[in-house]
């Protein structure tokens, strides 16, 4: 007497979902192939859920679909986390100011505050600043003049000079011209003259 052997139908969607979910989960942790993981885990999750929802006689068939759904969900979460991390890294690469960390002391700029001051009782032409990049201005008599400048990294040779516009023009009590240079709150040089005056100093790093 022959006995008919019946085979439970295979859960094709569950098997496909399991395979896609497993492959997507593996690719999610491989940076160069991360983009390929997205469609695998999404399609794998859909197939797996369809396999779970189907009516299957074999628990093994349905269990494979459940496993595929878990793998696909885990892969999807890994893709989301990887995308967020990658986006942040890309922003920092394009915008260095967004990088978090301690500043490099070697790159920090130390500003020296320099104040140039002049008192004159006659009209003078004033030159001031770094000796290689002098600025000029005319200052009237009986006037106290000053300018504050900042100097960064490197060595700077500073100079402040004043020359009368007209050597015969002496207005006020006397013709004395006084110049001074103050660096970071400390007056480093001061000179006076009845004709032309010159003050010089230097700042280092």
C-alpha angles and dihedrals in degrees: 000000000000121000118207113231113216121202120206112242113258120245098237095176092049092051091048091047091050092050094046093045092050093048093046092049091053093047091048090069094047108082098206092050097038093108091058091055094068099069092039095055094041095050090039091055092050093049092046093050090049089050092051092048093051123096107250127170093209119074088203091062092051092043090057090054091050090051090049091052091051092048092047093049092049090048091049092053090048090052092051092049092046092050092051092050093045092050092052091048091050092051091051091048091053095039111038091184088072093061114114120220145087115306117253107250090208090062097043114113117226112206120211112205110217124188119197113199133185135179118192139170094198136047110276140176110235127205118188145159132053109357089235092051109034124180124209135212137160116236123197126229125277091024136125111218130187140169130191120210134175123225122195135195121345135038120303129192107212127202137179120185136169128194125184115252089218118019090206093053109097112162127176130015096325140344098250118145118195125191131183139175123210120193120195091339097314121107104225101176139016128173137172133201139166094225119021127352135201130193123182137178140153139226127205132200 
